[in-house]
Amino acid sequence: MEVGTAAGAGYGEKNPLRLAQRNGYRERDWETRAGRWI
């Protein structure tokens, strides 16, 4: 199976129904000594 088929859009193609983000960005909390930042 090709990655573009699995993601719902080809490389560099914008699609509002895209099933995955392929640019490596993801939201996550920051863990610090002072606590967790959301």
Backbone hydrogen bonds in HBPLUS format (Angstrom, degrees):
<---DONOR---> <-ACCEPTOR-->    atom                        ^
c    i                          cat <-CA-CA->   ^        H-A-AA   ^      H-
h    n   atom  resd res      DA  || num        DHA   H-A  angle D-A-AA Bond
n    s   type  num  typ     dist DA aas  dist angle  dist       angle   num
A0006-ALA N   A0002-GLU O   3.10 MM   4  6.42 155.9  2.16 147.3 154.0     1
A0007-ALA N   A0003-VAL O   2.85 MM   4  6.06 152.1  1.93 154.1 161.9     2
A0008-GLY N   A0004-GLY O   3.03 MM   4  5.96 133.9  2.25 135.3 145.8     3
A0019-LEU N   A0007-ALA O   2.67 MM  12  4.89 167.8  1.68 153.9 154.9     4
A0013-GLU N   A0010-GLY O   3.09 MM   3  5.22 162.8  2.13 123.0 125.4     5
A0018-ARG N   A0015-ASN O   3.01 MM   3  5.32 156.8  2.06 122.8 122.0     6
A0030-TRP N   A0037-TRP O   2.90 MM   7  5.01 159.3  1.94 145.0 150.8     7
A0037-TRP N   A0030-TRP O   2.89 MM   7  5.01 163.2  1.91 147.3 153.0     8
A0032-THR N   A0035-GLY O   2.96 MM   3  5.18 155.1  2.02 140.7 148.1     9
A0035-GLY N   A0032-THR O   3.15 MM   3  5.18 152.7  2.23  99.6 107.9    10
